[in-house]
């Protein structure tokens, strides 16, 4: 079974990619399995300077999912280039660098610095983090601002630029189209849904940040819907993400119009989930009458 | 470090809201004292990080408190059922060639039992001071004694042992050990860190991945650098983490 997918900048041997923030820079998962099994890996967000992130508690469980408010904690782009990217060189997998910031200039600075990296094959513009003030979400909820940062990123970038959109908007299609028109090479759909839980004993929010991003199977139908709506409206490839934990889930996203997928919270439930999905994907594709990943993409749109 | 579908051999109540689950799993042989496992309770999304109380070649003992719906569901599981574990995880307690004072508070006591065993096997003298809210919460005292540790207890309400905190019990009994390994509630760890300069404390945190990837459970060190409780800890040298 042909699981390969060719996307701008990315030669994926299979369509399965651990999502940004769920696999760090690969070191921990590499203790469990060979990262070369993966189609790619989306590494944790890089910002120009080190960010400590939000106070703890940062994690809360929900029915069929979880909330997180990490706040883009990272050591800053220079450290990542020097200390983290070299580790990933040894693996035969496509590295996608997630780029974040508090202003347009921040994104451009990170992109310019990473342009020389041979390890990074594409950028994923995070204009959708719900846990940081101006942490991109301001840019991601307005079509004009989203288009503007996309255009600036494309001008600065030596690599293809994928834009990761937030679901916390009234009309995601409008933003997807704006980003496409601004030159994006692809879309990543979706980031987390803004959520909240309250501790009944204290009457206070469970997360120190009050709100956090909801992920896990609870958001899968929302993600599938948004991939489907955007796939109908744009002609650039879509990487689907949101609650995927099985090969069947992958197929659902492919049918909705995704060319590849990212797997997030499921890595916390089963750290071996990505290789398991990859192992099962061929037979699941076959079971439902698909000869390849490429053939499955967009089946429900036809 | 691996996942395993472990067979529950026993799951019994041993104190107020406190249960002991004995599991058959080959994760057991890899466990070092102070490490934890991530337990997947059926019906709940995230795993629960629970420290290992005791381990031999093929069985692993978890002692846990029912603090929420997940641990309550775990307490209702029965021998013969299986439960998925991921572990062993984290950096545990060092086993040094010296006598040790183990200080446990409440449900922080369990990982010190395996620690006591390792020190005693290494021929070292072990003194354990265990603190609880009340006599109904008292647990594992006999188990420490059976291993050969000198055991002292404190209860906040005075219903058993010294009335007051673990530090009150240490004073009352004139315990002069200087090397301390502690696990328990944050106020206890702060008090222990203020009173002792040599040794380690084990921290608790809400976690997602449990293996260092998600940054969900960080603490700061004295220089403001972040450390992951799950991967860099849960055991830290006294004074290293800002509590």
Interface residues (C-beta under 8 A of the other chain):
Chain A: X21 X22 X23 X24 X27 X28 X29 X31 X32 X44 X52 X53 X56 X57 X58 X59 X60 X61 X62 X63 X64 X65 X66 X68 X70 X73 X216 X217 X265 X267 X268 X269 X270 X271 X272
Chain B: X1 X2 X3 X40 X44 X45 X46 X47 X70 X86 X205 X206 X207 X208 X209 X210 X211 X212 X213 X214 X215 X216 X217 X218 X219 X220 X224 X226 X231
